[in-house]
Amino acid sequence: ENTLTQIKQKQQSIDEKYSITIPYSKLLWHVTGNTNHPNAIMESGFTKNPSGKNMWGSATYFTEDAVYAANFAHQDIYTGNKQMFLAQVIIGLVLYCPENSNLVNTPKIYDSLAGWRQGSWVYVIYNDDRAFPTYLVEWSD
């Protein structure tokens, strides 16, 4: 389980690792579709998708674009409302690369991957302790 304090400590260790002033943390959107209920994420934090059939393998995915994310939002079965997270994500040093579903981790010097997908940058982390579910956004169509 991650707390915001733990995320900030990880951010500080990355800042010390690179000792340069580049932002290594972003607020990014995360959706669960109907595979994982948002309450589980609020209680236990993010977990990577074990299927491995995703664009960059078994990982946790985030995007900069709320409209793109909303296409995959969780829909509450009781209210019909859609839900997605705005998360604090430590992206660290990013490797921009094409999709490769065989990946299981980033190359040694990188902390995350990113790629362009349907008009949005998608960020991929393989260590779930690098993200914190900061806000749960809920809306109705």
Backbone as numpy.savetxt, mean C-alpha at the origin, in Angstrom:
# Nx Ny Nz CAx CAy CAz Cx Cy Cz
1.25 -6.15 14.40 0.40 -4.97 14.40 1.29 -3.73 14.40
0.95 -2.77 13.55 1.71 -1.54 13.45 0.98 -0.39 14.11
1.73 0.47 14.73 1.17 1.72 15.22 1.81 2.83 14.42
1.22 4.00 14.47 1.79 5.13 13.75 3.18 5.46 14.29
3.40 5.26 15.57 4.72 5.49 16.16 5.75 4.56 15.55
5.40 3.29 15.37 6.32 2.34 14.75 6.63 2.73 13.31
5.62 3.21 12.59 5.83 3.65 11.21 6.79 4.83 11.19
6.61 5.77 12.09 7.51 6.94 12.14 8.93 6.52 12.50
9.09 5.52 13.36 10.42 5.01 13.69 11.07 4.37 12.47
10.30 3.62 11.69 10.83 3.04 10.46 11.24 4.14 9.49
10.40 5.20 9.40 10.72 6.32 8.53 12.05 6.95 8.95
12.24 7.11 10.25 13.48 7.70 10.75 14.68 6.82 10.39
14.52 5.51 10.49 15.65 4.62 10.16 15.97 4.70 8.66
14.96 4.88 7.82 15.21 5.04 6.39 15.88 6.38 6.12
15.43 7.43 6.81 16.07 8.74 6.66 17.56 8.65 7.00
17.86 7.92 8.08 19.26 7.76 8.49 20.04 6.90 7.50
19.37 5.90 6.93 20.00 5.00 5.96 20.49 5.77 4.74
19.66 6.69 4.22 20.01 7.39 3.00 20.63 8.76 3.25
20.39 9.33 4.41 20.92 10.64 4.83 20.83 11.70 3.73
19.71 11.74 3.06 19.42 12.79 2.10 17.98 13.23 2.28
17.63 14.38 1.77 16.31 14.92 2.04 15.35 14.70 0.87
15.02 13.46 0.63 14.02 13.09 -0.36 12.85 12.48 0.42
11.61 12.86 0.08 10.49 12.28 0.83 10.36 10.77 0.55
10.47 9.98 1.58 10.40 8.53 1.44 9.10 7.96 1.98
8.18 8.85 2.29 6.90 8.43 2.83 5.80 9.14 2.05
4.70 8.44 1.78 3.59 9.03 1.03 2.27 8.59 1.62
1.26 9.45 1.45 -0.11 9.03 1.71 -0.63 8.44 0.41
-1.00 7.16 0.46 -1.45 6.44 -0.74 -2.75 5.70 -0.45
-3.50 5.45 -1.50 -4.77 4.74 -1.38 -4.55 3.23 -1.43
-5.35 2.52 -0.63 -5.31 1.06 -0.62 -6.75 0.56 -0.59
-7.04 -0.43 -1.43 -8.37 -1.03 -1.45 -8.27 -2.53 -1.22
-9.36 -3.09 -0.73 -9.35 -4.52 -0.43 -10.25 -5.31 -1.37
-11.04 -4.62 -2.19 -12.04 -5.34 -2.96 -12.94 -6.06 -1.97
-13.33 -7.23 -2.28 -14.15 -8.00 -1.34 -13.36 -9.15 -0.73
-12.02 -9.08 -0.82 -11.20 -10.18 -0.33 -10.82 -10.04 1.14
-10.80 -8.82 1.66 -10.37 -8.61 3.03 -11.19 -7.46 3.60
-11.88 -7.68 4.70 -12.72 -6.65 5.28 -11.86 -5.56 5.90
-12.21 -4.28 5.69 -11.44 -3.18 6.26 -11.25 -3.27 7.78
-12.21 -3.82 8.51 -12.05 -3.96 9.96 -10.83 -4.81 10.31
-10.57 -5.85 9.52 -9.41 -6.71 9.77 -8.12 -5.91 9.61
-8.08 -5.02 8.64 -6.88 -4.20 8.43 -6.73 -3.20 9.57
-7.84 -2.61 10.02 -7.75 -1.66 11.13 -7.25 -2.34 12.41
-7.60 -3.59 12.59 -7.18 -4.32 13.79 -5.76 -4.86 13.69
-5.38 -5.39 12.52 -4.11 -6.09 12.41 -3.11 -5.48 11.45
-3.50 -4.45 10.73 -2.60 -3.85 9.75 -2.71 -4.54 8.40
-1.90 -4.09 7.47 -1.93 -4.63 6.12 -1.21 -5.98 6.06
-1.70 -6.85 5.18 -1.02 -8.11 4.90 -0.99 -8.28 3.39
0.11 -8.81 2.91 0.21 -8.96 1.46 -0.73 -10.03 0.95
-1.13 -9.83 -0.29 -2.02 -10.77 -0.95 -1.22 -12.05 -1.26
-1.61 -13.17 -0.67 -0.82 -14.40 -0.85 -0.99 -15.07 -2.21
-1.91 -14.59 -3.02 -2.19 -15.31 -4.28 -1.01 -15.27 -5.24
-0.23 -14.18 -5.21 0.91 -14.09 -6.11 0.52 -13.87 -7.56
-0.76 -13.71 -7.85 -1.22 -13.55 -9.22 -1.34 -12.07 -9.59
-0.87 -11.19 -8.74 -0.99 -9.77 -8.99 0.12 -9.28 -9.91
0.07 -8.00 -10.21 0.97 -7.40 -11.19 2.45 -7.54 -10.84
2.78 -7.40 -9.55 4.17 -7.52 -9.10 4.29 -8.60 -8.02
3.52 -9.65 -8.15 3.62 -10.77 -7.23 2.87 -10.56 -5.92
3.16 -11.42 -4.96 2.51 -11.40 -3.66 3.07 -10.23 -2.85
2.26 -9.18 -2.72 2.71 -7.95 -2.07 1.49 -7.16 -1.62
1.72 -5.99 -1.04 0.64 -5.07 -0.69 0.74 -3.89 -1.64
-0.40 -3.52 -2.23 -0.46 -2.54 -3.30 -1.14 -1.24 -2.86
-0.61 -0.13 -3.34 -1.15 1.20 -3.04 -1.10 2.03 -4.32
-1.91 3.07 -4.38 -1.92 3.93 -5.55 -2.06 5.39 -5.14
-1.59 6.27 -6.02 -1.72 7.71 -5.79 -3.11 8.22 -6.17
-3.81 7.51 -7.02 -5.03 7.99 -7.64 -6.27 7.41 -6.96
-7.05 8.26 -6.29 -8.25 7.80 -5.60 -9.30 7.27 -6.56
-9.40 7.85 -7.75 -10.39 7.39 -8.72 -10.06 5.97 -9.19
-8.78 5.73 -9.47 -8.34 4.39 -9.85 -8.64 3.40 -8.72
-8.30 3.78 -7.49 -8.52 2.91 -6.34 -10.00 2.62 -6.13
-10.85 3.62 -6.33 -12.28 3.46 -6.08 -12.89 2.37 -6.95
-12.29 2.08 -8.09 -12.79 1.01 -8.95 -12.71 -0.36 -8.29
-11.87 -0.49 -7.28 -11.64 -1.78 -6.61 -12.03 -1.73 -5.13
-12.80 -0.72 -4.75 -13.14 -0.51 -3.33 -14.00 -1.64 -2.77
-13.84 -1.84 -1.47 -14.67 -2.81 -0.74 -16.08 -2.25 -0.66
-17.09 -3.10 -0.86 -18.47 -2.67 -0.71 -19.07 -3.37 0.49
-19.51 -2.58 1.47 -20.11 -3.12 2.69 -21.42 -3.82 2.34
-21.58 -5.07 2.81 -22.77 -5.85 2.43 -24.04 -5.34 3.11
-23.91 -4.59 4.21 -25.08 -4.11 4.93 -25.54 -2.74 4.44
-24.61 -1.84 4.22 -24.98 -0.47 3.83 -24.89 -0.22 2.33
-24.10 -1.04 1.63 -23.85 -0.80 0.22 -22.81 0.27 -0.02
-22.31 0.89 1.05 -21.28 1.92 0.92 -19.96 1.31 0.51
-19.15 2.09 -0.18 -17.82 1.64 -0.57 -16.80 2.20 0.42
-15.69 1.46 0.57 -14.66 1.83 1.55 -13.28 1.60 0.97
-12.35 2.52 1.31 -10.94 2.33 0.98 -10.10 3.12 1.97
-8.84 2.77 2.06 -7.93 3.40 3.01 -7.05 4.44 2.35
-6.77 5.49 3.11 -5.68 6.40 2.80 -4.62 6.05 3.84
-3.50 5.53 3.38 -2.49 4.96 4.28 -1.18 5.74 4.22
-0.51 5.78 5.35 0.86 6.31 5.40 1.78 5.16 5.02
2.51 5.31 3.92 3.34 4.23 3.40 4.78 4.70 3.28
5.68 3.95 3.87 7.11 4.23 3.71 7.55 3.53 2.43
7.77 4.33 1.39 8.16 3.75 0.12 9.68 3.64 -0.01
10.42 4.42 0.78 11.87 4.36 0.73 12.40 4.63 -0.66
13.43 3.93 -1.05 14.01 4.05 -2.37 13.20 3.16 -3.32
12.61 3.77 -4.35 11.66 3.08 -5.23 12.34 2.64 -6.52
12.06 1.41 -6.93 12.47 0.92 -8.24 11.24 0.96 -9.15
11.31 1.77 -10.20 10.22 1.86 -11.17 10.46 0.78 -12.22
9.47 -0.10 -12.38 9.69 -1.25 -13.27 8.39 -1.73 -13.89
8.49 -2.49 -14.99 7.28 -3.06 -15.60 6.73 -4.19 -14.72
5.50 -4.56 -15.00 4.86 -5.64 -14.24 5.63 -6.94 -14.39
5.69 -7.69 -13.27 6.33 -9.00 -13.26 5.73 -9.79 -12.10
4.79 -10.65 -12.39 4.08 -11.37 -11.33 4.93 -12.42 -10.62
6.15 -12.64 -11.09 7.04 -13.61 -10.45 7.87 -13.02 -9.32
7.78 -11.72 -9.10 8.58 -11.09 -8.05 8.12 -11.52 -6.67
9.07 -11.65 -5.74 8.74 -11.98 -4.36 9.32 -10.95 -3.39
10.18 -10.06 -3.90 10.76 -9.00 -3.07 11.43 -7.99 -3.98
11.85 -6.88 -3.39 12.58 -5.87 -4.16 14.05 -6.26 -4.23
14.77 -5.79 -5.26 16.22 -5.98 -5.24 16.82 -5.34 -3.99
17.97 -5.81 -3.56 18.54 -5.45 -2.25 18.55 -3.96 -1.91
18.93 -3.09 -2.81 19.06 -1.69 -2.42 17.74 -0.92 -2.44
16.65 -1.53 -2.90 15.36 -0.85 -2.99 14.43 -1.27 -1.86
13.50 -0.34 -1.56 12.53 -0.59 -0.49 11.13 -0.89 -1.01
10.85 -0.47 -2.24 9.54 -0.71 -2.84 9.66 -0.67 -4.36
8.58 -1.08 -5.01 8.50 -1.01 -6.47 7.37 -0.07 -6.84
7.40 0.45 -8.06 6.29 1.24 -8.58 6.20 1.03 -10.07
5.00 1.11 -10.57 4.77 1.00 -12.00 3.53 1.76 -12.41
3.45 2.08 -13.67 2.33 2.83 -14.22 1.24 1.84 -14.63
0.04 2.07 -14.13 -1.07 1.13 -14.39 -2.35 1.92 -14.59
-2.91 1.85 -15.76 -4.19 2.48 -16.08 -4.27 3.93 -15.62
-3.21 4.69 -15.89 -3.20 6.12 -15.58 -2.82 6.48 -14.16
-2.28 5.55 -13.40 -1.90 5.83 -12.02 -0.61 5.11 -11.65
0.17 5.75 -10.80 1.34 5.06 -10.23 0.86 4.12 -9.15
1.30 2.88 -9.24 0.99 1.87 -8.23 2.28 1.55 -7.50
2.23 1.62 -6.17 3.40 1.33 -5.32 3.20 -0.02 -4.66
4.28 -0.77 -4.57 4.23 -2.14 -4.07 5.24 -2.29 -2.94
4.78 -2.81 -1.81 5.70 -3.11 -0.71 5.58 -4.59 -0.37
6.69 -5.16 0.03 6.72 -6.58 0.41 6.83 -6.75 1.92
7.10 -5.64 2.64 7.15 -5.67 4.11 5.93 -4.92 4.62
5.00 -5.64 5.21 3.75 -5.02 5.65 3.94 -4.01 6.78
5.07 -4.06 7.45 5.30 -3.12 8.55 5.70 -1.73 8.06
5.62 -1.49 6.77 5.95 -0.18 6.20 4.71 0.65 5.88
3.54 0.19 6.29 2.31 0.93 5.99 1.39 0.94 7.20
0.68 2.06 7.34 -0.25 2.23 8.45 -1.59 2.70 7.89
-2.70 2.02 8.22 -4.02 2.43 7.71 -4.51 3.70 8.42
-4.13 4.85 7.90 -4.35 6.13 8.57 -5.82 6.54 8.59
-6.49 6.47 7.44 -7.89 6.87 7.34 -8.68 5.80 6.58
-9.89 5.52 7.05 -10.82 4.70 6.30 -11.86 5.64 5.72
-11.93 5.71 4.40 -12.85 6.59 3.71 -14.05 5.76 3.25
-15.25 6.25 3.54 -16.47 5.54 3.17 -17.39 6.48 2.42
-18.05 5.99 1.37 -18.97 6.82 0.60 -20.04 5.95 -0.04
-21.08 6.61 -0.50 -22.13 5.91 -1.26 -22.15 6.51 -2.67
-22.52 5.67 -3.61 -22.60 6.13 -5.02 -23.85 6.93 -5.27
